[in-house]
Amino acid sequence: MSFTIKTTNDVFKFALPLYDYLSQHGHSKEAEALVSLVDSCYPQDAQALDAHRKTFKQIRELVKDLPPQYLLALDDALKVLSE
């Protein structure tokens, strides 16, 4: 499975398969952080994007066994979120 991440909508859509992977592979703390992020209601897109950026960066740093396609997607998402 590969992920194409070119827009902020792609970033939001990637959160679900990332959550699935984390929860199925013993990364409950990171999965819970992602759930908290998605469940939060942000009044402005900028806040939602910043929250995704922080959470994705944390996952990228802490989860060492992500498959290559997830690593690539996280890197792409972080690039989109930094623009």
Backbone torsions as a table, in degrees:
resi	resn	phi	psi	omega
1	MET	NA	133.5	174.9
2	SER	-122.7	159.0	-177.4
3	PHE	-123.2	134.5	175.5
4	THR	-105.4	116.8	-177.8
5	ILE	-124.3	106.1	-179.5
6	LYS	-127.5	-15.8	-177.7
7	THR	-133.1	169.2	177.2
8	THR	-65.8	-31.6	175.1
9	ASN	-62.0	-39.0	176.5
10	ASP	-62.2	-38.1	178.1
11	VAL	-61.3	-47.9	-179.9
12	PHE	-62.3	-40.5	179.9
13	LYS	-67.1	-31.7	-179.6
14	PHE	-69.1	-22.3	-178.0
15	ALA	-58.5	-36.9	-177.9
16	LEU	-67.2	-53.1	178.2
17	PRO	-64.5	-30.2	176.4
18	LEU	-65.9	-44.1	176.1
19	TYR	-58.6	-47.1	179.8
20	ASP	-56.2	-46.7	-179.8
21	TYR	-61.3	-49.1	-177.3
22	LEU	-60.4	-45.5	-177.2
23	SER	-69.8	-29.6	-179.3
24	GLN	-84.6	-11.9	-175.8
25	HIS	-121.2	28.1	170.0
26	GLY	78.9	20.0	178.3
27	HIS	-108.4	62.0	-173.5
28	SER	-65.8	-36.0	-179.6
29	LYS	-63.2	-45.5	179.7
30	GLU	-69.1	-38.4	177.5
31	ALA	-63.1	-40.9	179.2
32	GLU	-65.0	-38.2	177.0
33	ALA	-62.0	-39.0	179.1
34	LEU	-68.6	-39.3	177.3
35	VAL	-62.8	-43.9	179.0
36	SER	-60.4	-39.7	178.8
37	LEU	-63.3	-49.6	-177.1
38	VAL	-66.6	-35.3	-179.3
39	ASP	-75.3	-18.4	-179.8
40	SER	-72.6	142.4	176.4
41	CYS	-103.7	118.4	-180.0
42	TYR	-107.3	130.8	-177.3
43	PRO	-74.0	-16.3	-178.9
44	GLN	-133.0	144.6	179.0
45	ASP	-58.2	-36.3	-178.4
46	ALA	-59.8	-38.9	178.6
47	GLN	-68.1	-40.7	179.0
48	ALA	-64.7	-42.9	179.5
49	LEU	-64.4	-41.8	178.5
50	ASP	-64.4	-40.1	178.5
51	ALA	-64.5	-42.3	176.8
52	HIS	-63.6	-42.2	-179.5
53	ARG	-60.0	-46.9	-179.5
54	LYS	-63.3	-44.3	-178.6
55	THR	-68.0	-44.7	178.8
56	PHE	-63.2	-38.8	178.9
57	LYS	-64.5	-42.4	178.4
58	GLN	-61.6	-44.9	179.2
59	ILE	-62.8	-43.5	-179.4
60	ARG	-59.6	-38.6	-178.3
61	GLU	-78.4	-34.3	-171.8
62	LEU	-93.3	-31.4	-174.8
63	VAL	-95.2	106.9	-174.1
64	LYS	-88.9	-11.9	-175.5
65	ASP	-110.4	25.3	176.4
66	LEU	-67.5	139.1	175.5
67	PRO	-63.3	155.8	-177.5
68	PRO	-52.9	-38.9	-178.4
69	GLN	-66.9	-31.7	176.5
70	TYR	-73.5	-39.6	177.4
71	LEU	-61.6	-45.3	178.9
72	LEU	-61.8	-43.9	179.6
73	ALA	-64.8	-40.5	177.4
74	LEU	-63.3	-43.3	177.8
75	ASP	-61.3	-43.9	178.1
76	ASP	-63.2	-41.8	179.4
77	ALA	-63.4	-42.7	179.4
78	LEU	-64.7	-34.2	176.1
79	LYS	-65.6	-46.1	179.2
80	VAL	-61.2	-41.0	-177.4
81	LEU	-72.9	-18.4	179.4
82	SER	-90.4	-6.0	-179.7
83	GLU	-79.0	NA	NA
